[in-house]
Amino acid sequence: MGTGVYTFTAEIKPTMLESVKQREADQAEELYNLSAIQVPDQTEFPISEKELISKLKISRSLISALRSKKEIPFIKAGARILYQASKVIAALEVSPNTQNT
């Protein structure tokens, strides 16, 4: 007489337990792989020339000269000129005109 209640047999229970363990291991590996993803540098917001001057403590004329010589990267957005500070710093570190002699 079936009451509609399912009971685990000794053979089914370990198989289901292994299936659940494998699923949890797969999910843990997936989470680990997601945490290893490197976010590109594009998450840094561009800043204005005024903000760059404040951040780097250099003159407006030096920024203008370096920009006109294309020694620092910049973004032209209409009439505005914007900078990504980390890229400007990296360019200044390798620029021969900004090195102390």
Residue pairs with C-beta under 8 A, 6 or more apart in sequence:
8 16
41 84
41 86
41 87
44 84
44 85
44 86
46 75
46 77
46 82
46 83
46 84
47 55
47 82
47 83
47 84
47 85
48 80
48 81
48 82
48 83
49 60
49 63
49 81
49 83
52 63
52 83
52 85
52 88
53 59
53 60
53 63
55 85
56 85
56 88
56 89
56 92
63 72
66 72
66 92
66 95
66 97
66 98
67 74
67 81
69 97
71 91
71 95
71 97
71 98
72 83
72 87
72 88
72 91
72 92
72 95
73 83
73 84
73 87
73 88
73 91
74 81
74 82
74 83
75 81
75 82
75 83
75 84
76 82
92 98
